[in-house]
Amino acid sequence: SPKLLLCPCSRLSSGAAEELSTHPGGGSGGYLEHIYRHAAKELFGIQVDTIEYKPLKNKDFQEVTLEREGTVLLHFALAYGFRNIQNLVQKLKRGKCPYHYVEVMACPSGCLNGGGQIKLESKEQLQQVERLYESPKAEIPEENQAVAELYQHWLGGRDSQKALAVLHTQYHPVEKADSGFNIKW
């Protein structure tokens, strides 16, 4: 019979499994909210507690702006659904996209209304799913003790060479493949 090996996670003695928690913006908007808060704190020394979205043409295209003394410091947006994605792409092509960061999702209303989810009968049901998803205690990942333990045990610390190699990347252009199918006759 095969031997079972303990993974480093098996030896952690954290209370993480005792209480269910999530991160802010965990249903949809999670990356935007995390990057927005982190950028505000690291770049401008501003602690952001609540994020207020400003709906534009519809609920699936919203903006959030960080200002100080009338100067825009950060300008982020959410674009959900193909129509909003098409509008965003047109702005990009025209060089008229004012955002520092945009979270894009093909699903209308974001992940909780995605193709892998149960088909909902009404917008009220979607709102109920959103409320349920937001009901666990929200924790900032950098302040979570279980996350810190995982970094330490698996990667030798948050800023270790192993963590940087495994969890960070850069843009790498993909060369077009030459094949017989793309020859123009």
LODOKE-167786 format. One record per residue (C-alpha): residue number from 1; z, y, x. Coordinates in steps of 0.1 Angstrom, whole numbers, always signed. Layout:
# LODOKE-167786
{seq:NUM | w:Z | v:Y | u:X}
...
***
This chain:
# LODOKE-167786
{seq:1 | w:+0 | v:+0 | u:+0}
{seq:2 | w:-7 | v:+35 | u:+13}
{seq:3 | w:+21 | v:+56 | u:+27}
{seq:4 | w:+30 | v:+89 | u:+10}
{seq:5 | w:+34 | v:+119 | u:+33}
{seq:6 | w:+57 | v:+147 | u:+24}
{seq:7 | w:+39 | v:+180 | u:+23}
{seq:8 | w:+58 | v:+211 | u:+35}
{seq:9 | w:+62 | v:+222 | u:-1}
{seq:10 | w:+82 | v:+191 | u:-9}
{seq:11 | w:+109 | v:+203 | u:+15}
{seq:12 | w:+113 | v:+238 | u:+1}
{seq:13 | w:+147 | v:+245 | u:-14}
{seq:14 | w:+138 | v:+275 | u:-35}
{seq:15 | w:+147 | v:+283 | u:-71}
{seq:16 | w:+110 | v:+290 | u:-78}
{seq:17 | w:+107 | v:+259 | u:-101}
{seq:18 | w:+137 | v:+269 | u:-122}
{seq:19 | w:+121 | v:+299 | u:-139}
{seq:20 | w:+86 | v:+305 | u:-150}
{seq:21 | w:+71 | v:+337 | u:-136}
{seq:22 | w:+38 | v:+354 | u:-132}
{seq:23 | w:+24 | v:+384 | u:-114}
{seq:24 | w:+15 | v:+418 | u:-131}
{seq:25 | w:-20 | v:+417 | u:-147}
{seq:26 | w:-20 | v:+379 | u:-146}
{seq:27 | w:-43 | v:+373 | u:-176}
{seq:28 | w:-71 | v:+397 | u:-166}
{seq:29 | w:-68 | v:+428 | u:-145}
{seq:30 | w:-47 | v:+409 | u:-120}
{seq:31 | w:-67 | v:+417 | u:-89}
{seq:32 | w:-72 | v:+453 | u:-99}
{seq:33 | w:-35 | v:+459 | u:-106}
{seq:34 | w:-23 | v:+442 | u:-74}
{seq:35 | w:-48 | v:+460 | u:-52}
{seq:36 | w:-41 | v:+493 | u:-70}
{seq:37 | w:-3 | v:+491 | u:-65}
{seq:38 | w:-7 | v:+479 | u:-29}
{seq:39 | w:-32 | v:+506 | u:-20}
{seq:40 | w:-11 | v:+534 | u:-36}
{seq:41 | w:+20 | v:+523 | u:-17}
{seq:42 | w:+3 | v:+515 | u:+17}
{seq:43 | w:-22 | v:+544 | u:+18}
{seq:44 | w:-3 | v:+572 | u:+0}
{seq:45 | w:+33 | v:+561 | u:-1}
{seq:46 | w:+33 | v:+561 | u:-39}
{seq:47 | w:+52 | v:+534 | u:-58}
{seq:48 | w:+33 | v:+526 | u:-90}
{seq:49 | w:+55 | v:+511 | u:-118}
{seq:50 | w:+32 | v:+513 | u:-148}
{seq:51 | w:-6 | v:+514 | u:-149}
{seq:52 | w:-22 | v:+533 | u:-177}
{seq:53 | w:-58 | v:+524 | u:-184}
{seq:54 | w:-83 | v:+548 | u:-200}
{seq:55 | w:-108 | v:+531 | u:-222}
{seq:56 | w:-143 | v:+546 | u:-218}
{seq:57 | w:-172 | v:+535 | u:-241}
{seq:58 | w:-153 | v:+504 | u:-252}
{seq:59 | w:-121 | v:+483 | u:-245}
{seq:60 | w:-140 | v:+462 | u:-220}
{seq:61 | w:-147 | v:+491 | u:-197}
{seq:62 | w:-116 | v:+509 | u:-186}
{seq:63 | w:-106 | v:+532 | u:-157}
{seq:64 | w:-73 | v:+538 | u:-139}
{seq:65 | w:-69 | v:+568 | u:-116}
{seq:66 | w:-42 | v:+577 | u:-91}
{seq:67 | w:-38 | v:+615 | u:-86}
{seq:68 | w:-16 | v:+637 | u:-66}
{seq:69 | w:-15 | v:+675 | u:-72}
{seq:70 | w:-49 | v:+673 | u:-91}
{seq:71 | w:-66 | v:+653 | u:-63}
{seq:72 | w:-80 | v:+619 | u:-71}
{seq:73 | w:-67 | v:+594 | u:-46}
{seq:74 | w:-78 | v:+561 | u:-62}
{seq:75 | w:-103 | v:+555 | u:-89}
{seq:76 | w:-106 | v:+519 | u:-102}
{seq:77 | w:-123 | v:+503 | u:-131}
{seq:78 | w:-124 | v:+471 | u:-152}
{seq:79 | w:-158 | v:+459 | u:-164}
{seq:80 | w:-158 | v:+429 | u:-187}
{seq:81 | w:-188 | v:+414 | u:-204}
{seq:82 | w:-225 | v:+414 | u:-194}
{seq:83 | w:-233 | v:+447 | u:-211}
{seq:84 | w:-207 | v:+466 | u:-191}
{seq:85 | w:-217 | v:+447 | u:-159}
{seq:86 | w:-253 | v:+458 | u:-165}
{seq:87 | w:-242 | v:+495 | u:-169}
{seq:88 | w:-221 | v:+492 | u:-137}
{seq:89 | w:-251 | v:+478 | u:-118}
{seq:90 | w:-273 | v:+506 | u:-130}
{seq:91 | w:-247 | v:+532 | u:-118}
{seq:92 | w:-246 | v:+514 | u:-84}
{seq:93 | w:-284 | v:+515 | u:-82}
{seq:94 | w:-285 | v:+552 | u:-89}
{seq:95 | w:-257 | v:+559 | u:-64}
{seq:96 | w:-235 | v:+573 | u:-93}
{seq:97 | w:-206 | v:+548 | u:-91}
{seq:98 | w:-174 | v:+568 | u:-85}
{seq:99 | w:-151 | v:+539 | u:-81}
{seq:100 | w:-132 | v:+527 | u:-51}
{seq:101 | w:-128 | v:+492 | u:-67}
{seq:102 | w:-141 | v:+475 | u:-98}
{seq:103 | w:-129 | v:+442 | u:-113}
{seq:104 | w:-158 | v:+425 | u:-129}
{seq:105 | w:-157 | v:+395 | u:-153}
{seq:106 | w:-185 | v:+381 | u:-174}
{seq:107 | w:-162 | v:+372 | u:-203}
{seq:108 | w:-158 | v:+398 | u:-230}
{seq:109 | w:-121 | v:+408 | u:-230}
{seq:110 | w:-116 | v:+391 | u:-197}
{seq:111 | w:-104 | v:+357 | u:-186}
{seq:112 | w:-83 | v:+349 | u:-217}
{seq:113 | w:-114 | v:+350 | u:-238}
{seq:114 | w:-136 | v:+330 | u:-213}
{seq:115 | w:-158 | v:+300 | u:-218}
{seq:116 | w:-131 | v:+276 | u:-206}
{seq:117 | w:-106 | v:+288 | u:-233}
{seq:118 | w:-101 | v:+277 | u:-269}
{seq:119 | w:-125 | v:+296 | u:-292}
{seq:120 | w:-104 | v:+322 | u:-310}
{seq:121 | w:-110 | v:+331 | u:-346}
{seq:122 | w:-100 | v:+368 | u:-344}
{seq:123 | w:-91 | v:+397 | u:-321}
{seq:124 | w:-55 | v:+393 | u:-333}
{seq:125 | w:-53 | v:+358 | u:-319}
{seq:126 | w:-66 | v:+371 | u:-285}
{seq:127 | w:-39 | v:+398 | u:-286}
{seq:128 | w:-13 | v:+371 | u:-293}
{seq:129 | w:-26 | v:+350 | u:-263}
{seq:130 | w:-24 | v:+382 | u:-241}
{seq:131 | w:+12 | v:+388 | u:-253}
{seq:132 | w:+22 | v:+352 | u:-246}
{seq:133 | w:+6 | v:+353 | u:-211}
{seq:134 | w:+25 | v:+385 | u:-203}
{seq:135 | w:+59 | v:+372 | u:-216}
{seq:136 | w:+72 | v:+355 | u:-184}
{seq:137 | w:+89 | v:+377 | u:-159}
{seq:138 | w:+64 | v:+394 | u:-137}
{seq:139 | w:+71 | v:+394 | u:-99}
{seq:140 | w:+53 | v:+411 | u:-71}
{seq:141 | w:+40 | v:+383 | u:-48}
{seq:142 | w:+51 | v:+401 | u:-16}
{seq:143 | w:+86 | v:+402 | u:-29}
{seq:144 | w:+88 | v:+366 | u:-41}
{seq:145 | w:+111 | v:+344 | u:-20}
{seq:146 | w:+91 | v:+312 | u:-28}
{seq:147 | w:+59 | v:+329 | u:-15}
{seq:148 | w:+77 | v:+340 | u:+16}
{seq:149 | w:+90 | v:+304 | u:+22}
{seq:150 | w:+54 | v:+290 | u:+18}
{seq:151 | w:+40 | v:+315 | u:+43}
{seq:152 | w:+68 | v:+306 | u:+68}
{seq:153 | w:+66 | v:+268 | u:+64}
{seq:154 | w:+28 | v:+264 | u:+60}
{seq:155 | w:+14 | v:+292 | u:+81}
{seq:156 | w:+42 | v:+303 | u:+105}
{seq:157 | w:+47 | v:+337 | u:+87}
{seq:158 | w:+28 | v:+362 | u:+67}
{seq:159 | w:+10 | v:+379 | u:+96}
{seq:160 | w:+6 | v:+348 | u:+119}
{seq:161 | w:-28 | v:+340 | u:+134}
{seq:162 | w:-30 | v:+309 | u:+112}
{seq:163 | w:-24 | v:+330 | u:+80}
{seq:164 | w:-50 | v:+355 | u:+91}
{seq:165 | w:-75 | v:+327 | u:+99}
{seq:166 | w:-69 | v:+308 | u:+67}
{seq:167 | w:-64 | v:+335 | u:+41}
{seq:168 | w:-85 | v:+364 | u:+53}
{seq:169 | w:-123 | v:+368 | u:+55}
{seq:170 | w:-150 | v:+394 | u:+61}
{seq:171 | w:-184 | v:+399 | u:+47}
{seq:172 | w:-210 | v:+375 | u:+62}
{seq:173 | w:-246 | v:+381 | u:+51}
{seq:174 | w:-264 | v:+349 | u:+40}
{seq:175 | w:-299 | v:+346 | u:+54}
{seq:176 | w:-327 | v:+337 | u:+30}
{seq:177 | w:-338 | v:+301 | u:+35}
{seq:178 | w:-375 | v:+296 | u:+43}
{seq:179 | w:-388 | v:+269 | u:+21}
{seq:180 | w:-422 | v:+260 | u:+7}
{seq:181 | w:-411 | v:+273 | u:-27}
{seq:182 | w:-409 | v:+310 | u:-17}
{seq:183 | w:-443 | v:+312 | u:+0}
{seq:184 | w:-465 | v:+338 | u:-17}
{seq:185 | w:-501 | v:+326 | u:-20}
***
